Amino acid sequence: MKSYRKELWFDTHSRRQLINITPTIEECLRESGIREGLLLCNAMHITSSVFINDDESGLHHDFEVWLEKLAPEKPHTQYKHNGYEDNADAHLKRQVMGREVVCAITNGELDFGPWEQIFYGEFDGMRRKRVLVKIIGE
């Protein structure tokens, strides 16, 4: 069995941002040479997320509106966590959107449904953060 590991780094230009990382993940899969196995992709920070969904701008807008209703950023004073930080909402948004995805690899490709894409979700951005890609198989 082979194993592959790579860290992807992100520096977002806004506090919240969704980035389609599927092409980068597919490049990692090509680099690994693994044809059959599993791919794990996880956010290594507690205010960001990795998830699978459709790459459609209206849906991304709906995520933003929905998440902001669930865990509004302001007022910062509504959260006990916000003593010296102002990112309690980002922790909650990450909890809802998830930490990681696991994908099957079949014949050297991500074994996805027709609209599935992998996204990095940033909820407390404008600083450097990373995502782990781990692939195992043959």
Secondary structure as UniProt FT lines:
FT   STRAND          2..11
FT   STRAND          17..20
FT   HELIX           22..32
FT   STRAND          37..43
FT   TURN            46..47
FT   STRAND          48..53
FT   HELIX           57..70
FT   HELIX           76..78
FT   TURN            80..81
FT   HELIX           88..97
FT   STRAND          100..106
FT   TURN            107..108
FT   STRAND          109..110
FT   TURN            114..115
FT   STRAND          117..122
FT   STRAND          128..137
//
